């Protein structure tokens, strides 16, 4: 009579392929449902200001340090018109943008009928 120990048998390996399939399906799901923001048209450094942060999903109007304007694919005066027509305007002006360019953009937006204009800033570095 011969006795064999059950501990000497090799354990069956757990099937890992189904887990890998689930991970890849989740990865594909998250990639397909993610909302990817378009890149900023200019290198931006926002001015600093204290206050409550605001959340926005509107397409912003960008003002570069050189005074160039962009809103989506529109540039220059077309960008101003597109931003004013889109509703509440979110203005992201470079911290080193000329004050005259900013004032001109704001007055042009008001002249085009923009009522709600928000200037985007960042909290001061401490």
C-alpha positions in Angstrom: 0.0 0.0 0.0 1.3 3.3 -1.0 0.3 6.7 0.4 0.8 9.9 -1.6 0.8 13.3 0.0 -1.6 15.8 -1.3 0.9 18.6 -0.6 3.4 17.2 -3.0 1.1 17.8 -6.0 1.6 21.0 -7.9 -1.2 23.5 -7.6 -3.1 24.5 -10.7 -2.2 27.9 -11.9 -5.0 30.5 -11.7 -6.2 31.5 -15.1 -4.9 35.1 -15.6 -6.1 35.6 -19.2 -9.7 36.6 -18.2 -8.3 39.2 -15.8 -6.1 40.7 -18.5 -9.1 40.8 -20.8 -11.1 42.7 -18.3 -8.3 45.2 -17.6 -7.9 45.9 -21.4 -11.7 46.4 -21.7 -11.7 48.9 -18.9 -8.8 50.7 -20.4 -10.5 50.9 -23.8 -13.7 52.1 -22.1 -12.0 54.9 -20.2 -10.1 56.0 -23.2 -13.2 56.2 -25.4 -15.3 58.0 -22.8 -12.6 60.5 -21.7 -13.1 64.1 -22.7 -9.7 65.3 -24.0 -9.2 69.1 -23.8 -7.7 70.8 -26.9 -4.2 72.2 -26.3 -3.8 75.9 -25.6 -2.9 77.9 -28.8 -0.2 79.9 -27.0 2.2 79.3 -24.1 0.2 80.6 -21.1 1.2 81.8 -17.7 -1.9 83.1 -15.9 -1.8 86.2 -13.7 -2.1 85.7 -9.9 -5.1 86.7 -7.8 -6.8 85.7 -4.6 -10.3 84.6 -4.5 -12.6 81.6 -5.0 -11.9 79.3 -8.0 -14.6 79.0 -10.6 -15.2 75.9 -12.8 -16.0 76.4 -16.5 -16.7 74.1 -19.4 -16.9 76.9 -22.0 -14.2 77.3 -24.7 -12.0 80.1 -23.5 -10.7 83.1 -25.4 -6.9 83.2 -25.2 -4.8 86.4 -25.2 -1.1 85.8 -25.7 1.7 87.9 -24.3 2.1 89.4 -27.8 -1.6 90.4 -27.9 -2.7 87.6 -30.2 -6.3 86.3 -29.7 -7.6 82.8 -30.2 -10.9 81.1 -29.6 -11.1 77.5 -30.9 -9.9 77.6 -34.5 -10.6 81.4 -34.9 -7.9 84.0 -34.6 -7.8 87.8 -34.2 -11.1 89.7 -34.7 -12.8 86.4 -35.7 -11.9 85.0 -32.3 -13.4 88.0 -30.5 -16.7 87.6 -32.5 -16.8 83.9 -31.9 -16.2 84.3 -28.1 -18.9 87.1 -27.8 -21.4 85.0 -29.7 -20.7 81.8 -27.7 -22.3 83.3 -24.5 -20.4 83.9 -21.3 -16.8 84.6 -22.2 -13.9 83.0 -20.3 -10.8 85.1 -21.0 -7.4 83.5 -20.3 -4.8 86.3 -20.7 -1.1 85.7 -20.3 0.4 87.2 -17.1 2.8 89.3 -19.2 0.2 90.5 -21.8 0.1 94.2 -22.5 -2.6 96.0 -20.4 -3.6 97.9 -23.6 -4.2 94.6 -25.4 -6.3 93.3 -22.5 -8.3 96.6 -22.3 -8.9 96.6 -26.1 -10.1 93.0 -26.1 -12.5 93.7 -23.2 -13.9 96.8 -24.8 -14.3 95.0 -28.1 -16.1 92.1 -26.4 -18.5 94.5 -24.7 -19.1 96.3 -28.0 -19.9 93.0 -29.6 -22.6 92.3 -26.9 -20.7 90.1 -24.4 -22.3 90.6 -21.0 -20.6 88.0 -18.7 -16.8 88.1 -19.0 -14.6 86.1 -16.6 -10.8 86.7 -16.4 -9.0 83.5 -15.4 -6.3 83.8 -12.8 -4.3 81.5 -10.5 -3.6 81.7 -6.8 -0.3 83.4 -5.9 2.7 81.2 -5.3 3.8 81.2 -1.7 
